[in-house]
Amino acid sequence: MRKVIGIMTFLIGLMLGMLGGAALLAYAYQAAGLYPPDDATIKFIARERGWLKDDV
């Protein structure tokens, strides 16, 4: 029984650690500005530079 509790505790800790690590990594990428721009940002920049026409 003690071994089962130890395995369950390990698995729960592993899952929480992975989720926390992923959240921390996502926050660090966002804070550093490393996420690629989304489609709306690309269209906005293209319109500002005259590369995209609205009538097309």
PyMOL Python script that loads the backbone (N, CA, C, O; Angstrom):
from pymol import cmd

cmd.read_pdbstr("""\
ATOM      1  N   MET A   1       0.835  -1.199   0.000  1.00  0.00           N
ATOM      2  CA  MET A   1       0.000   0.000   0.000  1.00  0.00           C
ATOM      3  C   MET A   1       0.872   1.252   0.000  1.00  0.00           C
ATOM      4  O   MET A   1       0.559   2.231  -0.677  1.00  0.00           O
ATOM      5  N   ARG A   2       1.945   1.219   0.747  1.00  0.00           N
ATOM      6  CA  ARG A   2       2.830   2.382   0.817  1.00  0.00           C
ATOM      7  C   ARG A   2       3.487   2.656  -0.537  1.00  0.00           C
ATOM      8  O   ARG A   2       3.715   3.806  -0.914  1.00  0.00           O
ATOM      9  N   LYS A   3       3.786   1.568  -1.261  1.00  0.00           N
ATOM     10  CA  LYS A   3       4.393   1.721  -2.587  1.00  0.00           C
ATOM     11  C   LYS A   3       3.412   2.368  -3.568  1.00  0.00           C
ATOM     12  O   LYS A   3       3.807   3.197  -4.388  1.00  0.00           O
ATOM     13  N   VAL A   4       2.142   1.990  -3.483  1.00  0.00           N
ATOM     14  CA  VAL A   4       1.102   2.555  -4.360  1.00  0.00           C
ATOM     15  C   VAL A   4       0.943   4.049  -4.078  1.00  0.00           C
ATOM     16  O   VAL A   4       0.839   4.847  -5.009  1.00  0.00           O
ATOM     17  N   ILE A   5       0.924   4.422  -2.821  1.00  0.00           N
ATOM     18  CA  ILE A   5       0.801   5.844  -2.460  1.00  0.00           C
ATOM     19  C   ILE A   5       2.014   6.619  -2.962  1.00  0.00           C
ATOM     20  O   ILE A   5       1.877   7.746  -3.437  1.00  0.00           O
ATOM     21  N   GLY A   6       3.188   6.028  -2.861  1.00  0.00           N
ATOM     22  CA  GLY A   6       4.397   6.682  -3.361  1.00  0.00           C
ATOM     23  C   GLY A   6       4.361   6.887  -4.862  1.00  0.00           C
ATOM     24  O   GLY A   6       4.764   7.937  -5.361  1.00  0.00           O
ATOM     25  N   ILE A   7       3.876   5.880  -5.585  1.00  0.00           N
ATOM     26  CA  ILE A   7       3.772   5.995  -7.050  1.00  0.00           C
ATOM     27  C   ILE A   7       2.753   7.058  -7.430  1.00  0.00           C
ATOM     28  O   ILE A   7       2.991   7.859  -8.333  1.00  0.00           O
ATOM     29  N   MET A   8       1.606   7.064  -6.733  1.00  0.00           N
ATOM     30  CA  MET A   8       0.577   8.072  -7.023  1.00  0.00           C
ATOM     31  C   MET A   8       1.084   9.482  -6.718  1.00  0.00           C
ATOM     32  O   MET A   8       0.835  10.411  -7.487  1.00  0.00           O
ATOM     33  N   THR A   9       1.775   9.641  -5.627  1.00  0.00           N
ATOM     34  CA  THR A   9       2.334  10.947  -5.272  1.00  0.00           C
ATOM     35  C   THR A   9       3.350  11.391  -6.315  1.00  0.00           C
ATOM     36  O   THR A   9       3.389  12.562  -6.691  1.00  0.00           O
ATOM     37  N   PHE A  10       4.164  10.464  -6.777  1.00  0.00           N
ATOM     38  CA  PHE A  10       5.151  10.789  -7.813  1.00  0.00           C
ATOM     39  C   PHE A  10       4.470  11.230  -9.101  1.00  0.00           C
ATOM     40  O   PHE A  10       4.867  12.227  -9.705  1.00  0.00           O
ATOM     41  N   LEU A  11       3.447  10.494  -9.523  1.00  0.00           N
ATOM     42  CA  LEU A  11       2.748  10.835 -10.765  1.00  0.00           C
ATOM     43  C   LEU A  11       2.041  12.186 -10.677  1.00  0.00           C
ATOM     44  O   LEU A  11       2.065  12.964 -11.630  1.00  0.00           O
ATOM     45  N   ILE A  12       1.417  12.461  -9.542  1.00  0.00           N
ATOM     46  CA  ILE A  12       0.755  13.760  -9.356  1.00  0.00           C
ATOM     47  C   ILE A  12       1.789  14.886  -9.377  1.00  0.00           C
ATOM     48  O   ILE A  12       1.573  15.920 -10.009  1.00  0.00           O
ATOM     49  N   GLY A  13       2.898  14.686  -8.693  1.00  0.00           N
ATOM     50  CA  GLY A  13       3.965  15.688  -8.702  1.00  0.00           C
ATOM     51  C   GLY A  13       4.548  15.891 -10.090  1.00  0.00           C
ATOM     52  O   GLY A  13       4.860  17.014 -10.485  1.00  0.00           O
ATOM     53  N   LEU A  14       4.693  14.792 -10.828  1.00  0.00           N
ATOM     54  CA  LEU A  14       5.216  14.883 -12.197  1.00  0.00           C
ATOM     55  C   LEU A  14       4.282  15.698 -13.084  1.00  0.00           C
ATOM     56  O   LEU A  14       4.731  16.550 -13.850  1.00  0.00           O
ATOM     57  N   MET A  15       2.980  15.435 -12.978  1.00  0.00           N
ATOM     58  CA  MET A  15       2.012  16.178 -13.794  1.00  0.00           C
ATOM     59  C   MET A  15       1.994  17.660 -13.422  1.00  0.00           C
ATOM     60  O   MET A  15       1.980  18.521 -14.301  1.00  0.00           O
ATOM     61  N   LEU A  16       1.995  17.953 -12.136  1.00  0.00           N
ATOM     62  CA  LEU A  16       1.992  19.355 -11.706  1.00  0.00           C
ATOM     63  C   LEU A  16       3.280  20.059 -12.138  1.00  0.00           C
ATOM     64  O   LEU A  16       3.249  21.224 -12.534  1.00  0.00           O
ATOM     65  N   GLY A  17       4.389  19.366 -12.063  1.00  0.00           N
ATOM     66  CA  GLY A  17       5.658  19.945 -12.486  1.00  0.00           C
ATOM     67  C   GLY A  17       5.697  20.237 -13.973  1.00  0.00           C
ATOM     68  O   GLY A  17       6.220  21.265 -14.401  1.00  0.00           O
ATOM     69  N   MET A  18       5.141  19.327 -14.756  1.00  0.00           N
ATOM     70  CA  MET A  18       5.122  19.537 -16.210  1.00  0.00           C
ATOM     71  C   MET A  18       4.206  20.701 -16.579  1.00  0.00           C
ATOM     72  O   MET A  18       4.547  21.519 -17.433  1.00  0.00           O
ATOM     73  N   LEU A  19       3.046  20.774 -15.934  1.00  0.00           N
ATOM     74  CA  LEU A  19       2.127  21.881 -16.214  1.00  0.00           C
ATOM     75  C   LEU A  19       2.731  23.217 -15.787  1.00  0.00           C
ATOM     76  O   LEU A  19       2.646  24.206 -16.514  1.00  0.00           O
ATOM     77  N   GLY A  20       3.331  23.237 -14.618  1.00  0.00           N
ATOM     78  CA  GLY A  20       3.955  24.467 -14.140  1.00  0.00           C
ATOM     79  C   GLY A  20       5.120  24.883 -15.019  1.00  0.00           C
ATOM     80  O   GLY A  20       5.298  26.070 -15.293  1.00  0.00           O
ATOM     81  N   GLY A  21       5.912  23.922 -15.462  1.00  0.00           N
ATOM     82  CA  GLY A  21       7.033  24.223 -16.344  1.00  0.00           C
ATOM     83  C   GLY A  21       6.575  24.752 -17.692  1.00  0.00           C
ATOM     84  O   GLY A  21       7.169  25.683 -18.237  1.00  0.00           O
ATOM     85  N   ALA A  22       5.513  24.153 -18.229  1.00  0.00           N
ATOM     86  CA  ALA A  22       4.982  24.621 -19.509  1.00  0.00           C
ATOM     87  C   ALA A  22       4.428  26.040 -19.383  1.00  0.00           C
ATOM     88  O   ALA A  22       4.627  26.868 -20.273  1.00  0.00           O
ATOM     89  N   ALA A  23       3.733  26.320 -18.278  1.00  0.00           N
ATOM     90  CA  ALA A  23       3.199  27.663 -18.068  1.00  0.00           C
ATOM     91  C   ALA A  23       4.326  28.686 -17.903  1.00  0.00           C
ATOM     92  O   ALA A  23       4.249  29.795 -18.432  1.00  0.00           O
ATOM     93  N   LEU A  24       5.353  28.310 -17.179  1.00  0.00           N
ATOM     94  CA  LEU A  24       6.490  29.207 -16.990  1.00  0.00           C
ATOM     95  C   LEU A  24       7.217  29.469 -18.305  1.00  0.00           C
ATOM     96  O   LEU A  24       7.618  30.599 -18.581  1.00  0.00           O
ATOM     97  N   LEU A  25       7.385  28.435 -19.109  1.00  0.00           N
ATOM     98  CA  LEU A  25       8.042  28.594 -20.403  1.00  0.00           C
ATOM     99  C   LEU A  25       7.207  29.475 -21.338  1.00  0.00           C
ATOM    100  O   LEU A  25       7.750  30.324 -22.045  1.00  0.00           O
ATOM    101  N   ALA A  26       5.890  29.271 -21.339  1.00  0.00           N
ATOM    102  CA  ALA A  26       5.014  30.094 -22.177  1.00  0.00           C
ATOM    103  C   ALA A  26       5.070  31.554 -21.739  1.00  0.00           C
ATOM    104  O   ALA A  26       5.101  32.453 -22.579  1.00  0.00           O
ATOM    105  N   TYR A  27       5.083  31.795 -20.430  1.00  0.00           N
ATOM    106  CA  TYR A  27       5.187  33.169 -19.934  1.00  0.00           C
ATOM    107  C   TYR A  27       6.513  33.798 -20.337  1.00  0.00           C
ATOM    108  O   TYR A  27       6.553  34.963 -20.733  1.00  0.00           O
ATOM    109  N   ALA A  28       7.591  33.040 -20.241  1.00  0.00           N
ATOM    110  CA  ALA A  28       8.910  33.574 -20.600  1.00  0.00           C
ATOM    111  C   ALA A  28       8.971  33.913 -22.087  1.00  0.00           C
ATOM    112  O   ALA A  28       9.520  34.947 -22.466  1.00  0.00           O
ATOM    113  N   TYR A  29       8.415  33.054 -22.924  1.00  0.00           N
ATOM    114  CA  TYR A  29       8.397  33.339 -24.366  1.00  0.00           C
ATOM    115  C   TYR A  29       7.589  34.599 -24.651  1.00  0.00           C
ATOM    116  O   TYR A  29       8.000  35.436 -25.454  1.00  0.00           O
ATOM    117  N   GLN A  30       6.437  34.733 -23.991  1.00  0.00           N
ATOM    118  CA  GLN A  30       5.580  35.890 -24.218  1.00  0.00           C
ATOM    119  C   GLN A  30       6.263  37.161 -23.716  1.00  0.00           C
ATOM    120  O   GLN A  30       6.206  38.196 -24.381  1.00  0.00           O
ATOM    121  N   ALA A  31       6.899  37.094 -22.568  1.00  0.00           N
ATOM    122  CA  ALA A  31       7.563  38.269 -22.010  1.00  0.00           C
ATOM    123  C   ALA A  31       8.742  38.702 -22.876  1.00  0.00           C
ATOM    124  O   ALA A  31       9.052  39.890 -22.958  1.00  0.00           O
ATOM    125  N   ALA A  32       9.393  37.746 -23.515  1.00  0.00           N
ATOM    126  CA  ALA A  32      10.534  38.062 -24.373  1.00  0.00           C
ATOM    127  C   ALA A  32      10.100  38.454 -25.782  1.00  0.00           C
ATOM    128  O   ALA A  32      10.925  38.889 -26.585  1.00  0.00           O
ATOM    129  N   GLY A  33       8.814  38.304 -26.088  1.00  0.00           N
ATOM    130  CA  GLY A  33       8.320  38.658 -27.414  1.00  0.00           C
ATOM    131  C   GLY A  33       8.711  37.651 -28.483  1.00  0.00           C
ATOM    132  O   GLY A  33       8.867  38.025 -29.645  1.00  0.00           O
ATOM    133  N   LEU A  34       8.872  36.398 -28.125  1.00  0.00           N
ATOM    134  CA  LEU A  34       9.336  35.394 -29.080  1.00  0.00           C
ATOM    135  C   LEU A  34       8.216  34.646 -29.794  1.00  0.00           C
ATOM    136  O   LEU A  34       8.479  33.848 -30.693  1.00  0.00           O
ATOM    137  N   TYR A  35       6.954  34.901 -29.396  1.00  0.00           N
ATOM    138  CA  TYR A  35       5.861  34.247 -30.104  1.00  0.00           C
ATOM    139  C   TYR A  35       5.741  34.846 -31.499  1.00  0.00           C
ATOM    140  O   TYR A  35       5.884  36.057 -31.666  1.00  0.00           O
ATOM    141  N   PRO A  36       5.483  34.020 -32.494  1.00  0.00           N
ATOM    142  CA  PRO A  36       5.293  34.576 -33.841  1.00  0.00           C
ATOM    143  C   PRO A  36       3.998  35.390 -33.891  1.00  0.00           C
ATOM    144  O   PRO A  36       3.058  35.088 -33.156  1.00  0.00           O
ATOM    145  N   PRO A  37       3.932  36.399 -34.732  1.00  0.00           N
ATOM    146  CA  PRO A  37       2.713  37.211 -34.820  1.00  0.00           C
ATOM    147  C   PRO A  37       1.553  36.383 -35.354  1.00  0.00           C
ATOM    148  O   PRO A  37       1.742  35.479 -36.169  1.00  0.00           O
ATOM    149  N   ASP A  38       0.366  36.697 -34.892  1.00  0.00           N
ATOM    150  CA  ASP A  38      -0.801  35.981 -35.385  1.00  0.00           C
ATOM    151  C   ASP A  38      -1.251  36.566 -36.721  1.00  0.00           C
ATOM    152  O   ASP A  38      -0.678  37.545 -37.200  1.00  0.00           O
ATOM    153  N   ASP A  39      -2.267  35.969 -37.315  1.00  0.00           N
ATOM    154  CA  ASP A  39      -2.719  36.350 -38.645  1.00  0.00           C
ATOM    155  C   ASP A  39      -3.211  37.794 -38.689  1.00  0.00           C
ATOM    156  O   ASP A  39      -2.960  38.501 -39.665  1.00  0.00           O
ATOM    157  N   ALA A  40      -3.912  38.241 -37.637  1.00  0.00           N
ATOM    158  CA  ALA A  40      -4.425  39.614 -37.610  1.00  0.00           C
ATOM    159  C   ALA A  40      -3.277  40.624 -37.587  1.00  0.00           C
ATOM    160  O   ALA A  40      -3.362  41.673 -38.226  1.00  0.00           O
ATOM    161  N   THR A  41      -2.213  40.316 -36.860  1.00  0.00           N
ATOM    162  CA  THR A  41      -1.056  41.215 -36.804  1.00  0.00           C
ATOM    163  C   THR A  41      -0.378  41.298 -38.160  1.00  0.00           C
ATOM    164  O   THR A  41       0.009  42.381 -38.599  1.00  0.00           O
ATOM    165  N   ILE A  42      -0.233  40.156 -38.826  1.00  0.00           N
ATOM    166  CA  ILE A  42       0.398  40.137 -40.150  1.00  0.00           C
ATOM    167  C   ILE A  42      -0.438  40.954 -41.141  1.00  0.00           C
ATOM    168  O   ILE A  42       0.115  41.723 -41.927  1.00  0.00           O
ATOM    169  N   LYS A  43      -1.760  40.794 -41.111  1.00  0.00           N
ATOM    170  CA  LYS A  43      -2.625  41.562 -42.020  1.00  0.00           C
ATOM    171  C   LYS A  43      -2.553  43.053 -41.717  1.00  0.00           C
ATOM    172  O   LYS A  43      -2.541  43.871 -42.636  1.00  0.00           O
ATOM    173  N   PHE A  44      -2.504  43.415 -40.431  1.00  0.00           N
ATOM    174  CA  PHE A  44      -2.406  44.829 -40.063  1.00  0.00           C
ATOM    175  C   PHE A  44      -1.114  45.441 -40.600  1.00  0.00           C
ATOM    176  O   PHE A  44      -1.133  46.530 -41.174  1.00  0.00           O
ATOM    177  N   ILE A  45      -0.006  44.752 -40.417  1.00  0.00           N
ATOM    178  CA  ILE A  45       1.283  45.258 -40.903  1.00  0.00           C
ATOM    179  C   ILE A  45       1.271  45.360 -42.423  1.00  0.00           C
ATOM    180  O   ILE A  45       1.782  46.328 -42.987  1.00  0.00           O
ATOM    181  N   ALA A  46       0.689  44.365 -43.086  1.00  0.00           N
ATOM    182  CA  ALA A  46       0.628  44.388 -44.552  1.00  0.00           C
ATOM    183  C   ALA A  46      -0.222  45.557 -45.047  1.00  0.00           C
ATOM    184  O   ALA A  46       0.130  46.201 -46.035  1.00  0.00           O
ATOM    185  N   ARG A  47      -1.336  45.838 -44.370  1.00  0.00           N
ATOM    186  CA  ARG A  47      -2.164  46.984 -44.768  1.00  0.00           C
ATOM    187  C   ARG A  47      -1.429  48.303 -44.549  1.00  0.00           C
ATOM    188  O   ARG A  47      -1.493  49.202 -45.388  1.00  0.00           O
ATOM    189  N   GLU A  48      -0.730  48.417 -43.417  1.00  0.00           N
ATOM    190  CA  GLU A  48       0.014  49.641 -43.122  1.00  0.00           C
ATOM    191  C   GLU A  48       1.108  49.910 -44.141  1.00  0.00           C
ATOM    192  O   GLU A  48       1.394  51.064 -44.460  1.00  0.00           O
ATOM    193  N   ARG A  49       1.714  48.857 -44.650  1.00  0.00           N
ATOM    194  CA  ARG A  49       2.787  49.015 -45.628  1.00  0.00           C
ATOM    195  C   ARG A  49       2.297  49.045 -47.058  1.00  0.00           C
ATOM    196  O   ARG A  49       3.085  49.236 -47.985  1.00  0.00           O
ATOM    197  N   GLY A  50       0.984  48.855 -47.249  1.00  0.00           N
ATOM    198  CA  GLY A  50       0.429  48.917 -48.586  1.00  0.00           C
ATOM    199  C   GLY A  50       0.568  47.626 -49.379  1.00  0.00           C
ATOM    200  O   GLY A  50       0.388  47.629 -50.596  1.00  0.00           O
ATOM    201  N   TRP A  51       0.882  46.538 -48.718  1.00  0.00           N
ATOM    202  CA  TRP A  51       1.062  45.269 -49.415  1.00  0.00           C
ATOM    203  C   TRP A  51      -0.261  44.537 -49.610  1.00  0.00           C
ATOM    204  O   TRP A  51      -0.361  43.655 -50.464  1.00  0.00           O
ATOM    205  N   LEU A  52      -1.281  44.895 -48.824  1.00  0.00           N
ATOM    206  CA  LEU A  52      -2.551  44.198 -48.863  1.00  0.00           C
ATOM    207  C   LEU A  52      -3.647  45.209 -49.177  1.00  0.00           C
ATOM    208  O   LEU A  52      -3.793  46.224 -48.496  1.00  0.00           O
ATOM    209  N   LYS A  53      -4.411  44.910 -50.218  1.00  0.00           N
ATOM    210  CA  LYS A  53      -5.523  45.791 -50.577  1.00  0.00           C
ATOM    211  C   LYS A  53      -6.810  45.210 -50.020  1.00  0.00           C
ATOM    212  O   LYS A  53      -7.021  43.998 -50.065  1.00  0.00           O
ATOM    213  N   ASP A  54      -7.675  46.078 -49.491  1.00  0.00           N
ATOM    214  CA  ASP A  54      -8.919  45.627 -48.881  1.00  0.00           C
ATOM    215  C   ASP A  54      -9.953  45.162 -49.906  1.00  0.00           C
ATOM    216  O   ASP A  54     -10.846  44.391 -49.556  1.00  0.00           O
ATOM    217  N   ASP A  55      -9.859  45.604 -51.147  1.00  0.00           N
ATOM    218  CA  ASP A  55     -10.880  45.253 -52.155  1.00  0.00           C
ATOM    219  C   ASP A  55     -10.642  43.886 -52.779  1.00  0.00           C
ATOM    220  O   ASP A  55     -11.467  43.429 -53.571  1.00  0.00           O
ATOM    221  N   VAL A  56      -9.568  43.236 -52.456  1.00  0.00           N
ATOM    222  CA  VAL A  56      -9.272  41.938 -53.062  1.00  0.00           C
ATOM    223  C   VAL A  56      -9.994  40.849 -52.319  1.00  0.00           C
ATOM    224  O   VAL A  56      -9.876  39.676 -52.674  1.00  0.00           O
TER     225      VAL A  56
END
""", "prot")
cmd.dss("prot")
cmd.show_as("cartoon", "prot")
cmd.util.cbc("prot")
cmd.orient("prot")
